[in-house]
Amino acid sequence: MSSINGELILVLVARDGAIEAQQPVDIRTATATFQDVPAGNYTIVARHPDLTPTETRYDVGVAENAILGVRYTYNEAQRRLLLIETEMRFLP
């Protein structure tokens, strides 16, 4: 299964209520990569309208020259987004 009811999970990177970047991600890979996010504090949101609750949030600080990786954990039996984890890799 790659989607829920034909729709992918949407991963958003937001700051001060504004969406800076977004990426649809299928359930099998569960990973989104954001390369052009400026340094600062952000809220990562994984969202799908057919889940309860419809979204999961995680606050993260992004460093200069970083590639931000976002992975979410989805539980099919409960139809819930359980966890968001982030990872940063640095550009030379």
C-alpha positions as CSV (number, residue, x, y, z in Angstrom):
1,M,0.0,0.0,0.0
2,S,1.5,3.4,-1.0
3,S,-1.4,5.7,-0.1
4,I,-4.5,6.0,2.1
5,N,-7.7,6.1,0.1
6,G,-5.6,7.0,-3.0
7,E,-4.0,10.0,-1.3
8,L,-0.4,10.4,-0.1
9,I,0.6,11.7,3.3
10,L,1.8,15.3,3.0
11,V,4.9,16.5,4.9
12,L,5.1,20.2,5.5
13,V,7.9,22.4,6.8
14,A,6.4,25.5,8.4
15,R,7.7,28.6,10.2
16,D,5.6,31.3,11.9
17,G,2.4,29.8,10.5
18,A,3.7,29.9,6.9
19,I,4.5,26.8,4.8
20,E,8.1,27.0,3.6
21,A,8.2,23.6,1.8
22,Q,6.0,20.6,1.3
23,Q,6.3,17.2,-0.2
24,P,3.8,14.3,-0.7
25,V,5.2,11.0,0.5
26,D,4.0,7.5,0.1
27,I,3.5,5.2,3.1
28,R,6.2,2.7,1.9
29,T,9.1,5.1,1.9
30,A,7.8,7.4,4.7
31,T,10.7,9.8,4.1
32,A,10.9,13.3,2.7
33,T,14.0,15.3,2.0
34,F,14.2,19.1,2.0
35,Q,17.4,20.7,0.6
36,D,16.6,24.5,0.4
37,V,15.2,25.3,3.8
38,P,17.0,28.3,5.3
39,A,18.4,28.0,8.8
40,G,15.9,28.6,11.6
41,N,13.2,27.0,13.8
42,Y,10.5,25.1,12.1
43,T,7.5,22.9,12.8
44,I,7.4,19.7,10.7
45,V,3.8,18.4,10.0
46,A,2.8,15.1,8.5
47,R,-0.8,15.3,7.5
48,H,-3.6,13.2,5.9
49,P,-7.4,14.1,6.0
50,D,-8.5,10.5,6.5
51,L,-6.6,9.9,9.7
52,T,-7.5,10.7,13.3
53,P,-5.9,12.9,14.3
54,T,-5.3,14.4,10.8
55,E,-1.8,15.5,11.6
56,T,1.3,15.0,13.7
57,R,3.8,17.8,14.5
58,Y,7.4,18.1,15.5
59,D,9.5,21.2,16.2
60,V,13.1,21.3,14.9
61,G,15.9,23.8,14.5
62,V,17.6,23.6,11.0
63,A,21.3,24.6,10.8
64,E,23.0,26.5,7.9
65,N,23.9,24.4,4.8
66,A,21.7,21.5,6.0
67,I,19.7,19.0,4.1
68,L,16.7,18.1,6.3
69,G,15.4,14.5,6.2
70,V,11.9,13.8,7.7
71,R,10.7,10.3,8.5
72,Y,7.2,9.6,9.9
73,T,5.9,6.4,11.5
74,Y,2.4,5.3,10.5
75,N,0.4,2.6,12.2
76,E,-2.1,1.0,9.7
77,A,-4.1,-0.9,12.3
78,Q,-4.8,2.4,14.2
79,R,-4.8,4.6,11.1
80,R,-2.6,7.1,13.0
81,L,0.6,9.0,12.3
82,L,2.6,8.2,15.5
83,L,5.9,9.9,15.3
84,I,8.1,12.2,13.3
85,E,11.9,12.0,13.3
86,T,14.3,14.3,11.6
87,E,17.9,14.0,10.4
88,M,20.3,16.7,9.1
89,R,23.1,16.2,6.6
90,F,25.4,19.1,5.8
91,L,26.5,20.4,2.5
92,P,30.2,21.0,2.0
